[in-house]
Amino acid sequence: MPDPMMYQQDTFVVLEPNQPEQFLTAAELLEKLQAILTQRQENLPRELQRFTSIQAQAQYLIDTSCEFDLGPGEYLQWYAVRLEK
């Protein structure tokens, strides 16, 4: 039986163009995605349009994706990492 710790997503490494990598908690990543989505409500991907709240959109991205396209040459990528054994 797999260890449940293998499926915890407490910390993420976040990558952005021309920026050093950042380590964010799940709450910090949710906040960052919400800030980005707030500015992009006019041009959302179809799968995000079905959610009525920005928080639900951001949580959906965390749960199902690891990248959000922000335009030509711009993106936000995140990957769950485990910092402890």
N, CA, C and O atoms as a GROMACS GRO file, in nm:
protein
  340
    1MET      N    1   0.085  -0.118   0.000
    1MET     CA    2   0.000   0.000   0.000
    1MET      C    3   0.090   0.125   0.000
    1MET      O    4   0.183   0.133   0.081
    2PRO      N    5   0.064   0.221  -0.089
    2PRO     CA    6   0.147   0.341  -0.095
    2PRO      C    7   0.132   0.427   0.031
    2PRO      O    8   0.026   0.433   0.093
    3ASP      N    9   0.239   0.492   0.064
    3ASP     CA   10   0.238   0.584   0.178
    3ASP      C   11   0.158   0.708   0.141
    3ASP      O   12   0.185   0.769   0.037
    4PRO      N   13   0.059   0.749   0.221
    4PRO     CA   14  -0.022   0.868   0.189
    4PRO      C   15   0.063   0.994   0.175
    4PRO      O   16   0.021   1.089   0.109
    5MET      N   17   0.180   0.996   0.236
    5MET     CA   18   0.267   1.112   0.225
    5MET      C   19   0.309   1.138   0.080
    5MET      O   20   0.340   1.251   0.043
    6MET      N   21   0.310   1.032   0.000
    6MET     CA   22   0.349   1.046  -0.141
    6MET      C   23   0.250   1.135  -0.218
    6MET      O   24   0.286   1.190  -0.322
    7TYR      N   25   0.128   1.149  -0.168
    7TYR     CA   26   0.026   1.223  -0.240
    7TYR      C   27  -0.004   1.360  -0.179
    7TYR      O   28  -0.093   1.430  -0.226
    8GLN      N   29   0.071   1.398  -0.075
    8GLN     CA   30   0.053   1.529  -0.016
    8GLN      C   31   0.112   1.635  -0.108
    8GLN      O   32   0.220   1.616  -0.164
    9GLN      N   33   0.043   1.743  -0.121
    9GLN     CA   34   0.092   1.854  -0.203
    9GLN      C   35   0.098   1.978  -0.114
    9GLN      O   36   0.014   2.067  -0.121
   10ASP      N   37   0.200   1.980  -0.030
   10ASP     CA   38   0.215   2.091   0.064
   10ASP      C   39   0.303   2.202   0.009
   10ASP      O   40   0.284   2.319   0.042
   11THR      N   41   0.400   2.166  -0.074
   11THR     CA   42   0.496   2.263  -0.126
   11THR      C   43   0.508   2.246  -0.277
   11THR      O   44   0.506   2.135  -0.329
   12PHE      N   45   0.522   2.358  -0.345
   12PHE     CA   46   0.536   2.358  -0.491
   12PHE      C   47   0.657   2.441  -0.530
   12PHE      O   48   0.688   2.541  -0.466
   13VAL      N   49   0.726   2.397  -0.635
   13VAL     CA   50   0.826   2.482  -0.696
   13VAL      C   51   0.755   2.550  -0.813
   13VAL      O   52   0.687   2.484  -0.892
   14VAL      N   53   0.771   2.681  -0.823
   14VAL     CA   54   0.702   2.761  -0.924
   14VAL      C   55   0.806   2.822  -1.017
   14VAL      O   56   0.904   2.882  -0.973
   15LEU      N   57   0.782   2.807  -1.147
   15LEU     CA   58   0.873   2.857  -1.249
   15LEU      C   59   0.803   2.961  -1.335
   15LEU      O   60   0.689   2.941  -1.378
   16GLU      N   61   0.872   3.072  -1.358
   16GLU     CA   62   0.824   3.179  -1.445
   16GLU      C   63   0.940   3.225  -1.531
   16GLU      O   64   1.055   3.217  -1.487
   17PRO      N   65   0.915   3.273  -1.652
   17PRO     CA   66   1.023   3.322  -1.737
   17PRO      C   67   1.100   3.436  -1.669
   17PRO      O   68   1.041   3.525  -1.607
   18ASN      N   69   1.232   3.431  -1.682
   18ASN     CA   70   1.321   3.536  -1.631
   18ASN      C   71   1.311   3.559  -1.481
   18ASN      O   72   1.342   3.668  -1.433
   19GLN      N   73   1.267   3.458  -1.406
   19GLN     CA   74   1.257   3.467  -1.261
   19GLN      C   75   1.325   3.345  -1.199
   19GLN      O   76   1.322   3.237  -1.258
   20PRO      N   77   1.386   3.360  -1.082
   20PRO     CA   78   1.439   3.241  -1.014
   20PRO      C   79   1.324   3.152  -0.966
   20PRO      O   80   1.212   3.201  -0.944
   21GLU      N   81   1.351   3.025  -0.950
   21GLU     CA   82   1.245   2.936  -0.901
   21GLU      C   83   1.205   2.978  -0.761
   21GLU      O   84   1.287   3.027  -0.682
   22GLN      N   85   1.078   2.958  -0.731
   22GLN     CA   86   1.023   2.992  -0.599
   22GLN      C   87   0.962   2.867  -0.538
   22GLN      O   88   0.906   2.783  -0.609
   23PHE      N   89   0.973   2.854  -0.408
   23PHE     CA   90   0.904   2.748  -0.336
   23PHE      C   91   0.787   2.813  -0.263
   23PHE      O   92   0.806   2.903  -0.182
   24LEU      N   93   0.666   2.764  -0.294
   24LEU     CA   94   0.545   2.820  -0.235
   24LEU      C   95   0.465   2.710  -0.167
   24LEU      O   96   0.466   2.594  -0.210
   25THR      N   97   0.396   2.746  -0.061
   25THR     CA   98   0.302   2.653   0.000
   25THR      C   99   0.180   2.642  -0.092
   25THR      O  100   0.165   2.720  -0.185
   26ALA      N  101   0.096   2.546  -0.064
   26ALA     CA  102  -0.027   2.530  -0.144
   26ALA      C  103  -0.113   2.656  -0.134
   26ALA      O  104  -0.171   2.698  -0.234
   27ALA      N  105  -0.121   2.716  -0.016
   27ALA     CA  106  -0.201   2.837   0.002
   27ALA      C  107  -0.141   2.954  -0.076
   27ALA      O  108  -0.215   3.034  -0.134
   28GLU      N  109  -0.009   2.965  -0.077
   28GLU     CA  110   0.056   3.073  -0.152
   28GLU      C  111   0.037   3.057  -0.302
   28GLU      O  112   0.014   3.155  -0.373
   29LEU      N  113   0.046   2.932  -0.351
   29LEU     CA  114   0.023   2.908  -0.492
   29LEU      C  115  -0.122   2.939  -0.529
   29LEU      O  116  -0.148   2.999  -0.633
   30LEU      N  117  -0.214   2.900  -0.445
   30LEU     CA  118  -0.356   2.931  -0.469
   30LEU      C  119  -0.375   3.082  -0.478
   30LEU      O  120  -0.446   3.130  -0.567
   31GLU      N  121  -0.314   3.157  -0.389
   31GLU     CA  122  -0.324   3.302  -0.389
   31GLU      C  123  -0.262   3.362  -0.516
   31GLU      O  124  -0.319   3.453  -0.575
   32LYS      N  125  -0.148   3.310  -0.558
   32LYS     CA  126  -0.081   3.359  -0.679
   32LYS      C  127  -0.168   3.333  -0.803
   32LYS      O  128  -0.183   3.421  -0.887
   33LEU      N  129  -0.223   3.213  -0.813
   33LEU     CA  130  -0.309   3.181  -0.927
   33LEU      C  131  -0.436   3.266  -0.925
   33LEU      O  132  -0.482   3.310  -1.031
   34GLN      N  133  -0.493   3.290  -0.809
   34GLN     CA  134  -0.612   3.374  -0.800
   34GLN      C  135  -0.583   3.515  -0.849
   34GLN      O  136  -0.665   3.576  -0.918
   35ALA      N  137  -0.465   3.569  -0.814
   35ALA     CA  138  -0.428   3.703  -0.858
   35ALA      C  139  -0.415   3.709  -1.010
   35ALA      O  140  -0.458   3.806  -1.072
   36ILE      N  141  -0.357   3.606  -1.068
   36ILE     CA  142  -0.342   3.600  -1.214
   36ILE      C  143  -0.478   3.586  -1.280
   36ILE      O  144  -0.508   3.655  -1.378
   37LEU      N  145  -0.560   3.496  -1.228
   37LEU     CA  146  -0.692   3.472  -1.288
   37LEU      C  147  -0.784   3.593  -1.276
   37LEU      O  148  -0.869   3.615  -1.363
   38THR      N  149  -0.769   3.670  -1.171
   38THR     CA  150  -0.850   3.791  -1.154
   38THR      C  151  -0.831   3.885  -1.271
   38THR      O  152  -0.926   3.952  -1.314
   39GLN      N  153  -0.710   3.892  -1.324
   39GLN     CA  154  -0.679   3.982  -1.434
   39GLN      C  155  -0.713   3.922  -1.570
   39GLN      O  156  -0.707   3.991  -1.672
   40ARG      N  157  -0.749   3.794  -1.575
   40ARG     CA  158  -0.769   3.725  -1.703
   40ARG      C  159  -0.909   3.667  -1.720
   40ARG      O  160  -0.926   3.573  -1.797
   41GLN      N  161  -1.007   3.719  -1.651
   41GLN     CA  162  -1.142   3.665  -1.659
   41GLN      C  163  -1.204   3.681  -1.797
   41GLN      O  164  -1.296   3.607  -1.832
   42GLU      N  165  -1.158   3.775  -1.876
   42GLU     CA  166  -1.212   3.797  -2.010
   42GLU      C  167  -1.163   3.692  -2.110
   42GLU      O  168  -1.226   3.671  -2.213
   43ASN      N  169  -1.050   3.627  -2.079
   43ASN     CA  170  -0.988   3.537  -2.176
   43ASN      C  171  -0.945   3.407  -2.109
   43ASN      O  172  -0.827   3.372  -2.109
   44LEU      N  173  -1.041   3.336  -2.051
   44LEU     CA  174  -1.012   3.211  -1.981
   44LEU      C  175  -1.022   3.091  -2.074
   44LEU      O  176  -1.103   3.091  -2.167
   45PRO      N  177  -0.942   2.988  -2.048
   45PRO     CA  178  -0.961   2.862  -2.121
   45PRO      C  179  -1.101   2.806  -2.091
   45PRO      O  180  -1.157   2.831  -1.985
   46ARG      N  181  -1.154   2.732  -2.185
   46ARG     CA  182  -1.291   2.679  -2.173
   46ARG      C  183  -1.314   2.600  -2.044
   46ARG      O  184  -1.419   2.613  -1.982
   47GLU      N  185  -1.216   2.519  -2.002
   47GLU     CA  186  -1.238   2.436  -1.884
   47GLU      C  187  -1.250   2.519  -1.756
   47GLU      O  188  -1.306   2.471  -1.657
   48LEU      N  189  -1.200   2.642  -1.755
   48LEU     CA  190  -1.212   2.728  -1.637
   48LEU      C  191  -1.339   2.811  -1.638
   48LEU      O  192  -1.381   2.859  -1.533
   49GLN      N  193  -1.400   2.829  -1.753
   49GLN     CA  194  -1.518   2.913  -1.765
   49GLN      C  195  -1.638   2.856  -1.691
   49GLN      O  196  -1.732   2.930  -1.659
   50ARG      N  197  -1.638   2.727  -1.663
   50ARG     CA  198  -1.753   2.666  -1.597
   50ARG      C  199  -1.757   2.692  -1.447
   50ARG      O  200  -1.859   2.666  -1.382
   51PHE      N  201  -1.648   2.743  -1.390
   51PHE     CA  202  -1.644   2.772  -1.247
   51PHE      C  203  -1.689   2.914  -1.221
   51PHE      O  204  -1.653   3.006  -1.294
   52THR      N  205  -1.768   2.932  -1.117
   52THR     CA  206  -1.824   3.064  -1.088
   52THR      C  207  -1.734   3.148  -0.999
   52THR      O  208  -1.752   3.270  -0.991
   53SER      N  209  -1.637   3.087  -0.933
   53SER     CA  210  -1.548   3.165  -0.846
   53SER      C  211  -1.404   3.152  -0.892
   53SER      O  212  -1.364   3.050  -0.948
   54ILE      N  213  -1.328   3.255  -0.868
   54ILE     CA  214  -1.186   3.254  -0.903
   54ILE      C  215  -1.112   3.153  -0.817
   54ILE      O  216  -1.018   3.089  -0.865
   55GLN      N  217  -1.152   3.138  -0.692
   55GLN     CA  218  -1.088   3.039  -0.606
   55GLN      C  219  -1.107   2.898  -0.661
   55GLN      O  220  -1.014   2.818  -0.660
   56ALA      N  221  -1.226   2.867  -0.710
   56ALA     CA  222  -1.252   2.735  -0.768
   56ALA      C  223  -1.170   2.716  -0.896
   56ALA      O  224  -1.121   2.605  -0.921
   57GLN      N  225  -1.155   2.820  -0.975
   57GLN     CA  226  -1.072   2.812  -1.096
   57GLN      C  227  -0.927   2.781  -1.059
   57GLN      O  228  -0.864   2.694  -1.119
   58ALA      N  229  -0.875   2.853  -0.961
   58ALA     CA  230  -0.736   2.833  -0.918
   58ALA      C  231  -0.716   2.694  -0.860
   58ALA      O  232  -0.616   2.629  -0.889
   59GLN      N  233  -0.809   2.648  -0.779
   59GLN     CA  234  -0.797   2.514  -0.720
   59GLN      C  235  -0.803   2.407  -0.828
   59GLN      O  236  -0.732   2.307  -0.819
   60TYR      N  237  -0.886   2.426  -0.928
   60TYR     CA  238  -0.894   2.332  -1.039
   60TYR      C  239  -0.758   2.324  -1.111
   60TYR      O  240  -0.713   2.215  -1.145
   61LEU      N  241  -0.695   2.438  -1.134
   61LEU     CA  242  -0.564   2.437  -1.198
   61LEU      C  243  -0.462   2.360  -1.114
   61LEU      O  244  -0.385   2.280  -1.168
   62ILE      N  245  -0.461   2.384  -0.984
   62ILE     CA  246  -0.366   2.313  -0.897
   62ILE      C  247  -0.391   2.164  -0.901
   62ILE      O  248  -0.296   2.085  -0.905
   63ASP      N  249  -0.516   2.124  -0.901
   63ASP     CA  250  -0.552   1.982  -0.896
   63ASP      C  251  -0.532   1.908  -1.028
   63ASP      O  252  -0.510   1.787  -1.028
   64THR      N  253  -0.538   1.980  -1.140
   64THR     CA  254  -0.541   1.910  -1.270
   64THR      C  255  -0.429   1.950  -1.366
   64THR      O  256  -0.412   1.884  -1.469
   65SER      N  257  -0.354   2.053  -1.336
   65SER     CA  258  -0.254   2.103  -1.431
   65SER      C  259  -0.122   2.129  -1.361
   65SER      O  260  -0.111   2.117  -1.239
   66CYS      N  261  -0.024   2.164  -1.440
   66CYS     CA  262   0.104   2.209  -1.384
   66CYS      C  263   0.156   2.330  -1.461
   66CYS      O  264   0.270   2.371  -1.444
   67GLU      N  265   0.071   2.386  -1.548
   67GLU     CA  266   0.112   2.502  -1.625
   67GLU      C  267  -0.009   2.585  -1.663
   67GLU      O  268  -0.118   2.533  -1.687
   68PHE      N  269   0.012   2.717  -1.667
   68PHE     CA  270  -0.092   2.809  -1.714
   68PHE      C  271  -0.027   2.902  -1.814
   68PHE      O  272   0.069   2.972  -1.782
   69ASP      N  273  -0.078   2.902  -1.935
   69ASP     CA  274  -0.026   2.985  -2.043
   69ASP      C  275  -0.075   3.128  -2.024
   69ASP      O  276  -0.195   3.153  -2.018
   70LEU      N  277   0.020   3.221  -2.015
   70LEU     CA  278  -0.014   3.360  -1.992
   70LEU      C  279  -0.002   3.445  -2.118
   70LEU      O  280  -0.023   3.566  -2.113
   71GLY      N  281   0.031   3.382  -2.229
   71GLY     CA  282   0.048   3.456  -2.354
   71GLY      C  283   0.179   3.417  -2.421
   71GLY      O  284   0.251   3.331  -2.371
   72PRO      N  285   0.210   3.479  -2.533
   72PRO     CA  286   0.332   3.444  -2.606
   72PRO      C  287   0.458   3.461  -2.520
   72PRO      O  288   0.490   3.571  -2.475
   73GLY      N  289   0.527   3.350  -2.499
   73GLY     CA  290   0.650   3.352  -2.422
   73GLY      C  291   0.633   3.367  -2.273
   73GLY      O  292   0.732   3.380  -2.201
   74GLU      N  293   0.512   3.367  -2.225
   74GLU     CA  294   0.483   3.384  -2.082
   74GLU      C  295   0.407   3.262  -2.032
   74GLU      O  296   0.316   3.212  -2.098
   75TYR      N  297   0.444   3.215  -1.915
   75TYR     CA  298   0.377   3.100  -1.857
   75TYR      C  299   0.404   3.097  -1.707
   75TYR      O  300   0.491   3.168  -1.657
   76LEU      N  301   0.329   3.016  -1.639
   76LEU     CA  302   0.351   2.986  -1.499
   76LEU      C  303   0.345   2.834  -1.487
   76LEU      O  304   0.245   2.773  -1.526
   77GLN      N  305   0.450   2.774  -1.435
   77GLN     CA  306   0.453   2.629  -1.414
   77GLN      C  307   0.471   2.602  -1.266
   77GLN      O  308   0.539   2.677  -1.196
   78TRP      N  309   0.411   2.492  -1.218
   78TRP     CA  310   0.427   2.454  -1.078
   78TRP      C  311   0.430   2.302  -1.068
   78TRP      O  312   0.362   2.232  -1.142
   79TYR      N  313   0.511   2.256  -0.976
   79TYR     CA  314   0.528   2.112  -0.954
   79TYR      C  315   0.533   2.087  -0.805
   79TYR      O  316   0.603   2.156  -0.731
   80ALA      N  317   0.458   1.988  -0.761
   80ALA     CA  318   0.460   1.951  -0.618
   80ALA      C  319   0.596   1.890  -0.587
   80ALA      O  320   0.648   1.808  -0.662
   81VAL      N  321   0.652   1.932  -0.474
   81VAL     CA  322   0.779   1.879  -0.428
   81VAL      C  323   0.768   1.838  -0.283
   81VAL      O  324   0.687   1.892  -0.207
   82ARG      N  325   0.849   1.742  -0.246
   82ARG     CA  326   0.854   1.699  -0.106
   82ARG      C  327   0.990   1.742  -0.053
   82ARG      O  328   1.093   1.700  -0.106
   83LEU      N  329   0.992   1.823   0.050
   83LEU     CA  330   1.117   1.876   0.103
   83LEU      C  331   1.175   1.789   0.213
   83LEU      O  332   1.291   1.806   0.249
   84GLU      N  333   1.097   1.697   0.267
   84GLU     CA  334   1.144   1.609   0.375
   84GLU      C  335   1.118   1.465   0.338
   84GLU      O  336   1.032   1.434   0.255
   85LYS      N  337   1.195   1.376   0.400
   85LYS     CA  338   1.170   1.233   0.385
   85LYS      C  339   1.075   1.188   0.492
   85LYS      O  340   1.040   1.070   0.497
   0.00000   0.00000   0.00000
